Amino acid sequence: MLVLTRKIGESILIGDNIELSILEVNGEVVKLGITAPKEIGILRKELYSSVEEMNKTAEQSHMDADTLKNQINIMKK
């Protein structure tokens, strides 16, 4: 992990086309500005993690439902 210190108004570049700018610092809260091409998705990590967890839960529920259907089919035979 690269750790940088930046002040308000300063930026960092990621590759040739992503810029992170420090807009404001208020105590422990930092406001970032992100300039990137439209085709690059930008998501807060906690939101990404939440969606990932929901997908895992849905996948497990689907697998549980399939297992239950298979067991019912076996019992019917």
PDB file with SEQRES, HELIX, SHEET and CRYST1 records, atoms N, CA, C and O in Angstrom:
SEQRES   1 A   77  MET LEU VAL LEU THR ARG LYS ILE GLY GLU SER ILE LEU          
SEQRES   2 A   77  ILE GLY ASP ASN ILE GLU LEU SER ILE LEU GLU VAL ASN          
SEQRES   3 A   77  GLY GLU VAL VAL LYS LEU GLY ILE THR ALA PRO LYS GLU          
SEQRES   4 A   77  ILE GLY ILE LEU ARG LYS GLU LEU TYR SER SER VAL GLU          
SEQRES   5 A   77  GLU MET ASN LYS THR ALA GLU GLN SER HIS MET ASP ALA          
SEQRES   6 A   77  ASP THR LEU LYS ASN GLN ILE ASN ILE MET LYS LYS              
HELIX    1 AA1 LYS A   45  LYS A   76  1                                  32    
SHEET    1 AA1 3 SER A  11  ILE A  14  0                                        
SHEET    2 AA1 3 ILE A  18  ASN A  26 -1                                        
SHEET    3 AA1 3 VAL A  29  THR A  35 -1                                        
CRYST1    1.000    1.000    1.000  90.00  90.00  90.00 P 1           1          
ATOM      1  N   MET A   1       0.851  -1.180   0.000  1.00  0.00           N  
ATOM      2  CA  MET A   1       0.000   0.000   0.000  1.00  0.00           C  
ATOM      3  C   MET A   1       0.893   1.237   0.000  1.00  0.00           C  
ATOM      4  O   MET A   1       1.819   1.363   0.801  1.00  0.00           O  
ATOM      5  N   LEU A   2       0.592   2.121  -0.901  1.00  0.00           N  
ATOM      6  CA  LEU A   2       1.288   3.404  -0.959  1.00  0.00           C  
ATOM      7  C   LEU A   2       0.548   4.382  -0.056  1.00  0.00           C  
ATOM      8  O   LEU A   2      -0.668   4.526  -0.178  1.00  0.00           O  
ATOM      9  N   VAL A   3       1.247   5.049   0.836  1.00  0.00           N  
ATOM     10  CA  VAL A   3       0.640   6.024   1.739  1.00  0.00           C  
ATOM     11  C   VAL A   3       1.214   7.392   1.406  1.00  0.00           C  
ATOM     12  O   VAL A   3       2.429   7.587   1.407  1.00  0.00           O  
ATOM     13  N   LEU A   4       0.316   8.345   1.118  1.00  0.00           N  
ATOM     14  CA  LEU A   4       0.728   9.703   0.753  1.00  0.00           C  
ATOM     15  C   LEU A   4       0.090  10.712   1.691  1.00  0.00           C  
ATOM     16  O   LEU A   4      -0.990  10.475   2.231  1.00  0.00           O  
ATOM     17  N   THR A   5       0.748  11.811   1.876  1.00  0.00           N  
ATOM     18  CA  THR A   5       0.191  12.937   2.616  1.00  0.00           C  
ATOM     19  C   THR A   5      -0.125  14.030   1.612  1.00  0.00           C  
ATOM     20  O   THR A   5       0.737  14.416   0.822  1.00  0.00           O  
ATOM     21  N   ARG A   6      -1.336  14.526   1.636  1.00  0.00           N  
ATOM     22  CA  ARG A   6      -1.777  15.581   0.722  1.00  0.00           C  
ATOM     23  C   ARG A   6      -2.478  16.665   1.520  1.00  0.00           C  
ATOM     24  O   ARG A   6      -3.038  16.401   2.584  1.00  0.00           O  
ATOM     25  N   LYS A   7      -2.447  17.871   1.009  1.00  0.00           N  
ATOM     26  CA  LYS A   7      -3.146  19.002   1.618  1.00  0.00           C  
ATOM     27  C   LYS A   7      -4.344  19.357   0.745  1.00  0.00           C  
ATOM     28  O   LYS A   7      -4.446  18.918  -0.401  1.00  0.00           O  
ATOM     29  N   ILE A   8      -5.249  20.160   1.306  1.00  0.00           N  
ATOM     30  CA  ILE A   8      -6.404  20.622   0.537  1.00  0.00           C  
ATOM     31  C   ILE A   8      -5.914  21.284  -0.742  1.00  0.00           C  
ATOM     32  O   ILE A   8      -4.995  22.103  -0.723  1.00  0.00           O  
ATOM     33  N   GLY A   9      -6.546  20.914  -1.856  1.00  0.00           N  
ATOM     34  CA  GLY A   9      -6.175  21.469  -3.154  1.00  0.00           C  
ATOM     35  C   GLY A   9      -5.140  20.630  -3.891  1.00  0.00           C  
ATOM     36  O   GLY A   9      -4.906  20.842  -5.081  1.00  0.00           O  
ATOM     37  N   GLU A  10      -4.517  19.680  -3.197  1.00  0.00           N  
ATOM     38  CA  GLU A  10      -3.527  18.816  -3.848  1.00  0.00           C  
ATOM     39  C   GLU A  10      -4.209  17.556  -4.376  1.00  0.00           C  
ATOM     40  O   GLU A  10      -5.300  17.190  -3.938  1.00  0.00           O  
ATOM     41  N   SER A  11      -3.546  16.906  -5.319  1.00  0.00           N  
ATOM     42  CA  SER A  11      -4.120  15.733  -5.975  1.00  0.00           C  
ATOM     43  C   SER A  11      -3.091  14.628  -6.104  1.00  0.00           C  
ATOM     44  O   SER A  11      -1.893  14.837  -5.912  1.00  0.00           O  
ATOM     45  N   ILE A  12      -3.592  13.439  -6.437  1.00  0.00           N  
ATOM     46  CA  ILE A  12      -2.724  12.357  -6.876  1.00  0.00           C  
ATOM     47  C   ILE A  12      -3.305  11.816  -8.178  1.00  0.00           C  
ATOM     48  O   ILE A  12      -4.513  11.883  -8.405  1.00  0.00           O  
ATOM     49  N   LEU A  13      -2.450  11.290  -9.015  1.00  0.00           N  
ATOM     50  CA  LEU A  13      -2.881  10.704 -10.278  1.00  0.00           C  
ATOM     51  C   LEU A  13      -2.715   9.199 -10.207  1.00  0.00           C  
ATOM     52  O   LEU A  13      -1.721   8.697  -9.683  1.00  0.00           O  
ATOM     53  N   ILE A  14      -3.698   8.480 -10.740  1.00  0.00           N  
ATOM     54  CA  ILE A  14      -3.632   7.033 -10.870  1.00  0.00           C  
ATOM     55  C   ILE A  14      -3.685   6.758 -12.363  1.00  0.00           C  
ATOM     56  O   ILE A  14      -4.697   7.011 -13.017  1.00  0.00           O  
ATOM     57  N   GLY A  15      -2.596   6.242 -12.891  1.00  0.00           N  
ATOM     58  CA  GLY A  15      -2.517   6.064 -14.335  1.00  0.00           C  
ATOM     59  C   GLY A  15      -2.544   7.416 -15.020  1.00  0.00           C  
ATOM     60  O   GLY A  15      -2.129   8.427 -14.456  1.00  0.00           O  
ATOM     61  N   ASP A  16      -3.043   7.414 -16.252  1.00  0.00           N  
ATOM     62  CA  ASP A  16      -3.083   8.651 -17.036  1.00  0.00           C  
ATOM     63  C   ASP A  16      -4.398   9.402 -16.929  1.00  0.00           C  
ATOM     64  O   ASP A  16      -4.488  10.559 -17.338  1.00  0.00           O  
ATOM     65  N   ASN A  17      -5.443   8.738 -16.371  1.00  0.00           N  
ATOM     66  CA  ASN A  17      -6.755   9.362 -16.499  1.00  0.00           C  
ATOM     67  C   ASN A  17      -7.617   9.356 -15.238  1.00  0.00           C  
ATOM     68  O   ASN A  17      -8.823   9.588 -15.322  1.00  0.00           O  
ATOM     69  N   ILE A  18      -7.023   9.096 -14.070  1.00  0.00           N  
ATOM     70  CA  ILE A  18      -7.777   9.172 -12.820  1.00  0.00           C  
ATOM     71  C   ILE A  18      -7.050  10.127 -11.883  1.00  0.00           C  
ATOM     72  O   ILE A  18      -5.855   9.986 -11.624  1.00  0.00           O  
ATOM     73  N   GLU A  19      -7.794  11.090 -11.389  1.00  0.00           N  
ATOM     74  CA  GLU A  19      -7.227  12.080 -10.470  1.00  0.00           C  
ATOM     75  C   GLU A  19      -8.063  12.126  -9.196  1.00  0.00           C  
ATOM     76  O   GLU A  19      -9.286  12.261  -9.249  1.00  0.00           O  
ATOM     77  N   LEU A  20      -7.397  12.012  -8.058  1.00  0.00           N  
ATOM     78  CA  LEU A  20      -8.038  12.161  -6.755  1.00  0.00           C  
ATOM     79  C   LEU A  20      -7.589  13.487  -6.163  1.00  0.00           C  
ATOM     80  O   LEU A  20      -6.393  13.732  -6.005  1.00  0.00           O  
ATOM     81  N   SER A  21      -8.541  14.333  -5.840  1.00  0.00           N  
ATOM     82  CA  SER A  21      -8.232  15.655  -5.283  1.00  0.00           C  
ATOM     83  C   SER A  21      -8.762  15.753  -3.860  1.00  0.00           C  
ATOM     84  O   SER A  21      -9.856  15.276  -3.559  1.00  0.00           O  
ATOM     85  N   ILE A  22      -7.982  16.370  -2.997  1.00  0.00           N  
ATOM     86  CA  ILE A  22      -8.423  16.624  -1.625  1.00  0.00           C  
ATOM     87  C   ILE A  22      -9.185  17.943  -1.646  1.00  0.00           C  
ATOM     88  O   ILE A  22      -8.613  18.993  -1.936  1.00  0.00           O  
ATOM     89  N   LEU A  23     -10.484  17.883  -1.335  1.00  0.00           N  
ATOM     90  CA  LEU A  23     -11.319  19.080  -1.389  1.00  0.00           C  
ATOM     91  C   LEU A  23     -11.487  19.735  -0.024  1.00  0.00           C  
ATOM     92  O   LEU A  23     -11.539  20.960   0.089  1.00  0.00           O  
ATOM     93  N   GLU A  24     -11.572  18.901   1.010  1.00  0.00           N  
ATOM     94  CA  GLU A  24     -11.857  19.437   2.334  1.00  0.00           C  
ATOM     95  C   GLU A  24     -11.437  18.429   3.393  1.00  0.00           C  
ATOM     96  O   GLU A  24     -11.545  17.220   3.184  1.00  0.00           O  
ATOM     97  N   VAL A  25     -10.958  18.924   4.525  1.00  0.00           N  
ATOM     98  CA  VAL A  25     -10.658  18.068   5.675  1.00  0.00           C  
ATOM     99  C   VAL A  25     -11.370  18.676   6.868  1.00  0.00           C  
ATOM    100  O   VAL A  25     -11.176  19.846   7.199  1.00  0.00           O  
ATOM    101  N   ASN A  26     -12.203  17.856   7.512  1.00  0.00           N  
ATOM    102  CA  ASN A  26     -12.979  18.307   8.660  1.00  0.00           C  
ATOM    103  C   ASN A  26     -12.812  17.286   9.772  1.00  0.00           C  
ATOM    104  O   ASN A  26     -13.555  16.305   9.805  1.00  0.00           O  
ATOM    105  N   GLY A  27     -11.879  17.474  10.669  1.00  0.00           N  
ATOM    106  CA  GLY A  27     -11.616  16.482  11.706  1.00  0.00           C  
ATOM    107  C   GLY A  27     -11.100  15.197  11.085  1.00  0.00           C  
ATOM    108  O   GLY A  27     -10.051  15.191  10.442  1.00  0.00           O  
ATOM    109  N   GLU A  28     -11.842  14.100  11.277  1.00  0.00           N  
ATOM    110  CA  GLU A  28     -11.444  12.811  10.720  1.00  0.00           C  
ATOM    111  C   GLU A  28     -12.079  12.537   9.359  1.00  0.00           C  
ATOM    112  O   GLU A  28     -11.900  11.455   8.800  1.00  0.00           O  
ATOM    113  N   VAL A  29     -12.811  13.495   8.829  1.00  0.00           N  
ATOM    114  CA  VAL A  29     -13.512  13.311   7.557  1.00  0.00           C  
ATOM    115  C   VAL A  29     -12.776  14.049   6.443  1.00  0.00           C  
ATOM    116  O   VAL A  29     -12.465  15.234   6.562  1.00  0.00           O  
ATOM    117  N   VAL A  30     -12.505  13.326   5.364  1.00  0.00           N  
ATOM    118  CA  VAL A  30     -11.831  13.919   4.212  1.00  0.00           C  
ATOM    119  C   VAL A  30     -12.786  13.873   3.032  1.00  0.00           C  
ATOM    120  O   VAL A  30     -13.347  12.819   2.732  1.00  0.00           O  
ATOM    121  N   LYS A  31     -12.980  14.999   2.358  1.00  0.00           N  
ATOM    122  CA  LYS A  31     -13.823  15.034   1.166  1.00  0.00           C  
ATOM    123  C   LYS A  31     -12.910  14.935  -0.056  1.00  0.00           C  
ATOM    124  O   LYS A  31     -12.026  15.768  -0.261  1.00  0.00           O  
ATOM    125  N   LEU A  32     -13.148  13.888  -0.869  1.00  0.00           N  
ATOM    126  CA  LEU A  32     -12.351  13.651  -2.069  1.00  0.00           C  
ATOM    127  C   LEU A  32     -13.145  14.003  -3.305  1.00  0.00           C  
ATOM    128  O   LEU A  32     -14.363  13.830  -3.352  1.00  0.00           O  
ATOM    129  N   GLY A  33     -12.447  14.494  -4.297  1.00  0.00           N  
ATOM    130  CA  GLY A  33     -13.017  14.665  -5.630  1.00  0.00           C  
ATOM    131  C   GLY A  33     -12.329  13.682  -6.550  1.00  0.00           C  
ATOM    132  O   GLY A  33     -11.105  13.552  -6.524  1.00  0.00           O  
ATOM    133  N   ILE A  34     -13.110  12.984  -7.367  1.00  0.00           N  
ATOM    134  CA  ILE A  34     -12.549  11.974  -8.256  1.00  0.00           C  
ATOM    135  C   ILE A  34     -12.897  12.334  -9.690  1.00  0.00           C  
ATOM    136  O   ILE A  34     -14.068  12.484 -10.040  1.00  0.00           O  
ATOM    137  N   THR A  35     -11.870  12.469 -10.511  1.00  0.00           N  
ATOM    138  CA  THR A  35     -12.058  12.696 -11.933  1.00  0.00           C  
ATOM    139  C   THR A  35     -11.582  11.445 -12.653  1.00  0.00           C  
ATOM    140  O   THR A  35     -10.412  11.069 -12.570  1.00  0.00           O  
ATOM    141  N   ALA A  36     -12.519  10.800 -13.369  1.00  0.00           N  
ATOM    142  CA  ALA A  36     -12.195   9.550 -14.064  1.00  0.00           C  
ATOM    143  C   ALA A  36     -13.118   9.410 -15.270  1.00  0.00           C  
ATOM    144  O   ALA A  36     -14.184  10.024 -15.315  1.00  0.00           O  
ATOM    145  N   PRO A  37     -12.710   8.603 -16.244  1.00  0.00           N  
ATOM    146  CA  PRO A  37     -13.588   8.356 -17.392  1.00  0.00           C  
ATOM    147  C   PRO A  37     -14.908   7.725 -16.952  1.00  0.00           C  
ATOM    148  O   PRO A  37     -14.954   7.015 -15.948  1.00  0.00           O  
ATOM    149  N   LYS A  38     -15.977   7.984 -17.699  1.00  0.00           N  
ATOM    150  CA  LYS A  38     -17.304   7.471 -17.355  1.00  0.00           C  
ATOM    151  C   LYS A  38     -17.345   5.952 -17.272  1.00  0.00           C  
ATOM    152  O   LYS A  38     -18.114   5.398 -16.486  1.00  0.00           O  
ATOM    153  N   GLU A  39     -16.528   5.269 -18.073  1.00  0.00           N  
ATOM    154  CA  GLU A  39     -16.578   3.801 -18.109  1.00  0.00           C  
ATOM    155  C   GLU A  39     -15.928   3.146 -16.894  1.00  0.00           C  
ATOM    156  O   GLU A  39     -15.994   1.926 -16.746  1.00  0.00           O  
ATOM    157  N   ILE A  40     -15.309   3.926 -16.034  1.00  0.00           N  
ATOM    158  CA  ILE A  40     -14.706   3.380 -14.816  1.00  0.00           C  
ATOM    159  C   ILE A  40     -15.710   3.539 -13.680  1.00  0.00           C  
ATOM    160  O   ILE A  40     -16.100   4.652 -13.326  1.00  0.00           O  
ATOM    161  N   GLY A  41     -16.120   2.401 -13.113  1.00  0.00           N  
ATOM    162  CA  GLY A  41     -17.071   2.437 -12.008  1.00  0.00           C  
ATOM    163  C   GLY A  41     -16.381   2.877 -10.730  1.00  0.00           C  
ATOM    164  O   GLY A  41     -15.256   2.466 -10.446  1.00  0.00           O  
ATOM    165  N   ILE A  42     -17.054   3.707  -9.971  1.00  0.00           N  
ATOM    166  CA  ILE A  42     -16.522   4.174  -8.687  1.00  0.00           C  
ATOM    167  C   ILE A  42     -17.573   3.889  -7.631  1.00  0.00           C  
ATOM    168  O   ILE A  42     -18.711   4.347  -7.735  1.00  0.00           O  
ATOM    169  N   LEU A  43     -17.187   3.129  -6.614  1.00  0.00           N  
ATOM    170  CA  LEU A  43     -18.107   2.747  -5.553  1.00  0.00           C  
ATOM    171  C   LEU A  43     -17.415   2.856  -4.210  1.00  0.00           C  
ATOM    172  O   LEU A  43     -16.230   2.546  -4.086  1.00  0.00           O  
ATOM    173  N   ARG A  44     -18.155   3.296  -3.205  1.00  0.00           N  
ATOM    174  CA  ARG A  44     -17.601   3.262  -1.845  1.00  0.00           C  
ATOM    175  C   ARG A  44     -17.400   1.801  -1.467  1.00  0.00           C  
ATOM    176  O   ARG A  44     -18.229   0.952  -1.794  1.00  0.00           O  
ATOM    177  N   LYS A  45     -16.304   1.508  -0.782  1.00  0.00           N  
ATOM    178  CA  LYS A  45     -15.987   0.122  -0.460  1.00  0.00           C  
ATOM    179  C   LYS A  45     -17.063  -0.529   0.397  1.00  0.00           C  
ATOM    180  O   LYS A  45     -17.377  -1.702   0.195  1.00  0.00           O  
ATOM    181  N   GLU A  46     -17.641   0.210   1.357  1.00  0.00           N  
ATOM    182  CA  GLU A  46     -18.657  -0.397   2.222  1.00  0.00           C  
ATOM    183  C   GLU A  46     -19.899  -0.789   1.418  1.00  0.00           C  
ATOM    184  O   GLU A  46     -20.557  -1.778   1.741  1.00  0.00           O  
ATOM    185  N   LEU A  47     -20.221  -0.027   0.380  1.00  0.00           N  
ATOM    186  CA  LEU A  47     -21.348  -0.379  -0.481  1.00  0.00           C  
ATOM    187  C   LEU A  47     -21.007  -1.616  -1.310  1.00  0.00           C  
ATOM    188  O   LEU A  47     -21.830  -2.522  -1.447  1.00  0.00           O  
ATOM    189  N   TYR A  48     -19.805  -1.652  -1.856  1.00  0.00           N  
ATOM    190  CA  TYR A  48     -19.351  -2.808  -2.631  1.00  0.00           C  
ATOM    191  C   TYR A  48     -19.372  -4.065  -1.760  1.00  0.00           C  
ATOM    192  O   TYR A  48     -19.836  -5.119  -2.195  1.00  0.00           O  
ATOM    193  N   SER A  49     -18.873  -3.949  -0.538  1.00  0.00           N  
ATOM    194  CA  SER A  49     -18.847  -5.096   0.384  1.00  0.00           C  
ATOM    195  C   SER A  49     -20.258  -5.563   0.714  1.00  0.00           C  
ATOM    196  O   SER A  49     -20.513  -6.764   0.804  1.00  0.00           O  
ATOM    197  N   SER A  50     -21.171  -4.622   0.894  1.00  0.00           N  
ATOM    198  CA  SER A  50     -22.561  -4.964   1.198  1.00  0.00           C  
ATOM    199  C   SER A  50     -23.201  -5.724   0.043  1.00  0.00           C  
ATOM    200  O   SER A  50     -23.870  -6.734   0.261  1.00  0.00           O  
ATOM    201  N   VAL A  51     -23.003  -5.249  -1.179  1.00  0.00           N  
ATOM    202  CA  VAL A  51     -23.552  -5.923  -2.357  1.00  0.00           C  
ATOM    203  C   VAL A  51     -22.928  -7.307  -2.505  1.00  0.00           C  
ATOM    204  O   VAL A  51     -23.621  -8.275  -2.818  1.00  0.00           O  
ATOM    205  N   GLU A  52     -21.633  -7.398  -2.283  1.00  0.00           N  
ATOM    206  CA  GLU A  52     -20.937  -8.684  -2.370  1.00  0.00           C  
ATOM    207  C   GLU A  52     -21.516  -9.679  -1.351  1.00  0.00           C  
ATOM    208  O   GLU A  52     -21.722 -10.847  -1.679  1.00  0.00           O  
ATOM    209  N   GLU A  53     -21.775  -9.228  -0.138  1.00  0.00           N  
ATOM    210  CA  GLU A  53     -22.353 -10.094   0.893  1.00  0.00           C  
ATOM    211  C   GLU A  53     -23.768 -10.512   0.520  1.00  0.00           C  
ATOM    212  O   GLU A  53     -24.141 -11.668   0.722  1.00  0.00           O  
ATOM    213  N   MET A  54     -24.562  -9.591  -0.019  1.00  0.00           N  
ATOM    214  CA  MET A  54     -25.919  -9.930  -0.445  1.00  0.00           C  
ATOM    215  C   MET A  54     -25.882 -10.971  -1.562  1.00  0.00           C  
ATOM    216  O   MET A  54     -26.709 -11.882  -1.584  1.00  0.00           O  
ATOM    217  N   ASN A  55     -24.936 -10.845  -2.483  1.00  0.00           N  
ATOM    218  CA  ASN A  55     -24.802 -11.820  -3.566  1.00  0.00           C  
ATOM    219  C   ASN A  55     -24.444 -13.196  -3.021  1.00  0.00           C  
ATOM    220  O   ASN A  55     -24.982 -14.204  -3.479  1.00  0.00           O  
ATOM    221  N   LYS A  56     -23.544 -13.244  -2.049  1.00  0.00           N  
ATOM    222  CA  LYS A  56     -23.172 -14.523  -1.443  1.00  0.00           C  
ATOM    223  C   LYS A  56     -24.373 -15.165  -0.753  1.00  0.00           C  
ATOM    224  O   LYS A  56     -24.595 -16.370  -0.875  1.00  0.00           O  
ATOM    225  N   THR A  57     -25.150 -14.353  -0.026  1.00  0.00           N  
ATOM    226  CA  THR A  57     -26.330 -14.857   0.663  1.00  0.00           C  
ATOM    227  C   THR A  57     -27.354 -15.383  -0.342  1.00  0.00           C  
ATOM    228  O   THR A  57     -27.938 -16.448  -0.142  1.00  0.00           O  
ATOM    229  N   ALA A  58     -27.565 -14.632  -1.420  1.00  0.00           N  
ATOM    230  CA  ALA A  58     -28.515 -15.060  -2.449  1.00  0.00           C  
ATOM    231  C   ALA A  58     -28.045 -16.343  -3.115  1.00  0.00           C  
ATOM    232  O   ALA A  58     -28.853 -17.232  -3.387  1.00  0.00           O  
ATOM    233  N   GLU A  59     -26.760 -16.449  -3.377  1.00  0.00           N  
ATOM    234  CA  GLU A  59     -26.207 -17.656  -3.991  1.00  0.00           C  
ATOM    235  C   GLU A  59     -26.397 -18.851  -3.064  1.00  0.00           C  
ATOM    236  O   GLU A  59     -26.770 -19.935  -3.511  1.00  0.00           O  
ATOM    237  N   GLN A  60     -26.141 -18.651  -1.767  1.00  0.00           N  
ATOM    238  CA  GLN A  60     -26.311 -19.734  -0.798  1.00  0.00           C  
ATOM    239  C   GLN A  60     -27.774 -20.141  -0.716  1.00  0.00           C  
ATOM    240  O   GLN A  60     -28.078 -21.332  -0.649  1.00  0.00           O  
ATOM    241  N   SER A  61     -28.689 -19.170  -0.720  1.00  0.00           N  
ATOM    242  CA  SER A  61     -30.120 -19.472  -0.672  1.00  0.00           C  
ATOM    243  C   SER A  61     -30.529 -20.270  -1.893  1.00  0.00           C  
ATOM    244  O   SER A  61     -31.314 -21.213  -1.792  1.00  0.00           O  
ATOM    245  N   HIS A  62     -30.001 -19.895  -3.040  1.00  0.00           N  
ATOM    246  CA  HIS A  62     -30.301 -20.608  -4.287  1.00  0.00           C  
ATOM    247  C   HIS A  62     -29.789 -22.040  -4.198  1.00  0.00           C  
ATOM    248  O   HIS A  62     -30.481 -22.982  -4.587  1.00  0.00           O  
ATOM    249  N   MET A  63     -28.566 -22.197  -3.682  1.00  0.00           N  
ATOM    250  CA  MET A  63     -27.993 -23.541  -3.542  1.00  0.00           C  
ATOM    251  C   MET A  63     -28.811 -24.361  -2.550  1.00  0.00           C  
ATOM    252  O   MET A  63     -29.029 -25.551  -2.773  1.00  0.00           O  
ATOM    253  N   ASP A  64     -29.267 -23.749  -1.461  1.00  0.00           N  
ATOM    254  CA  ASP A  64     -30.084 -24.445  -0.470  1.00  0.00           C  
ATOM    255  C   ASP A  64     -31.419 -24.868  -1.090  1.00  0.00           C  
ATOM    256  O   ASP A  64     -31.900 -25.971  -0.834  1.00  0.00           O  
ATOM    257  N   ALA A  65     -32.014 -23.997  -1.899  1.00  0.00           N  
ATOM    258  CA  ALA A  65     -33.273 -24.314  -2.561  1.00  0.00           C  
ATOM    259  C   ALA A  65     -33.084 -25.468  -3.542  1.00  0.00           C  
ATOM    260  O   ALA A  65     -33.931 -26.358  -3.622  1.00  0.00           O  
ATOM    261  N   ASP A  66     -31.984 -25.460  -4.285  1.00  0.00           N  
ATOM    262  CA  ASP A  66     -31.701 -26.549  -5.218  1.00  0.00           C  
ATOM    263  C   ASP A  66     -31.502 -27.867  -4.467  1.00  0.00           C  
ATOM    264  O   ASP A  66     -31.988 -28.911  -4.902  1.00  0.00           O  
ATOM    265  N   THR A  67     -30.797 -27.819  -3.352  1.00  0.00           N  
ATOM    266  CA  THR A  67     -30.574 -29.022  -2.541  1.00  0.00           C  
ATOM    267  C   THR A  67     -31.904 -29.565  -2.037  1.00  0.00           C  
ATOM    268  O   THR A  67     -32.142 -30.772  -2.074  1.00  0.00           O  
ATOM    269  N   LEU A  68     -32.771 -28.669  -1.566  1.00  0.00           N  
ATOM    270  CA  LEU A  68     -34.086 -29.076  -1.081  1.00  0.00           C  
ATOM    271  C   LEU A  68     -34.906 -29.707  -2.208  1.00  0.00           C  
ATOM    272  O   LEU A  68     -35.538 -30.743  -2.003  1.00  0.00           O  
ATOM    273  N   LYS A  69     -34.902 -29.095  -3.392  1.00  0.00           N  
ATOM    274  CA  LYS A  69     -35.625 -29.652  -4.546  1.00  0.00           C  
ATOM    275  C   LYS A  69     -35.100 -31.042  -4.887  1.00  0.00           C  
ATOM    276  O   LYS A  69     -35.885 -31.949  -5.161  1.00  0.00           O  
ATOM    277  N   ASN A  70     -33.792 -31.214  -4.873  1.00  0.00           N  
ATOM    278  CA  ASN A  70     -33.200 -32.526  -5.168  1.00  0.00           C  
ATOM    279  C   ASN A  70     -33.628 -33.563  -4.136  1.00  0.00           C  
ATOM    280  O   ASN A  70     -33.926 -34.705  -4.487  1.00  0.00           O  
ATOM    281  N   GLN A  71     -33.660 -33.173  -2.874  1.00  0.00           N  
ATOM    282  CA  GLN A  71     -34.065 -34.108  -1.825  1.00  0.00           C  
ATOM    283  C   GLN A  71     -35.534 -34.503  -1.987  1.00  0.00           C  
ATOM    284  O   GLN A  71     -35.890 -35.664  -1.787  1.00  0.00           O  
ATOM    285  N   ILE A  72     -36.373 -33.554  -2.344  1.00  0.00           N  
ATOM    286  CA  ILE A  72     -37.798 -33.834  -2.574  1.00  0.00           C  
ATOM    287  C   ILE A  72     -37.955 -34.781  -3.754  1.00  0.00           C  
ATOM    288  O   ILE A  72     -38.743 -35.724  -3.693  1.00  0.00           O  
ATOM    289  N   ASN A  73     -37.213 -34.537  -4.824  1.00  0.00           N  
ATOM    290  CA  ASN A  73     -37.283 -35.404  -5.993  1.00  0.00           C  
ATOM    291  C   ASN A  73     -36.841 -36.828  -5.655  1.00  0.00           C  
ATOM    292  O   ASN A  73     -37.434 -37.790  -6.145  1.00  0.00           O  
ATOM    293  N   ILE A  74     -35.815 -36.972  -4.829  1.00  0.00           N  
ATOM    294  CA  ILE A  74     -35.338 -38.286  -4.420  1.00  0.00           C  
ATOM    295  C   ILE A  74     -36.420 -39.002  -3.601  1.00  0.00           C  
ATOM    296  O   ILE A  74     -36.639 -40.202  -3.762  1.00  0.00           O  
ATOM    297  N   MET A  75     -37.081 -38.259  -2.733  1.00  0.00           N  
ATOM    298  CA  MET A  75     -38.116 -38.840  -1.882  1.00  0.00           C  
ATOM    299  C   MET A  75     -39.320 -39.291  -2.718  1.00  0.00           C  
ATOM    300  O   MET A  75     -39.976 -40.273  -2.372  1.00  0.00           O  
ATOM    301  N   LYS A  76     -39.609 -38.590  -3.803  1.00  0.00           N  
ATOM    302  CA  LYS A  76     -40.758 -38.920  -4.650  1.00  0.00           C  
ATOM    303  C   LYS A  76     -40.518 -40.236  -5.412  1.00  0.00           C  
ATOM    304  O   LYS A  76     -41.476 -40.920  -5.772  1.00  0.00           O  
ATOM    305  N   LYS A  77     -39.279 -40.586  -5.652  1.00  0.00           N  
ATOM    306  CA  LYS A  77     -38.953 -41.790  -6.439  1.00  0.00           C  
ATOM    307  C   LYS A  77     -39.223 -43.054  -5.702  1.00  0.00           C  
ATOM    308  O   LYS A  77     -38.998 -44.140  -6.236  1.00  0.00           O  
TER     309      LYS A  77                                                      
END                                                                             
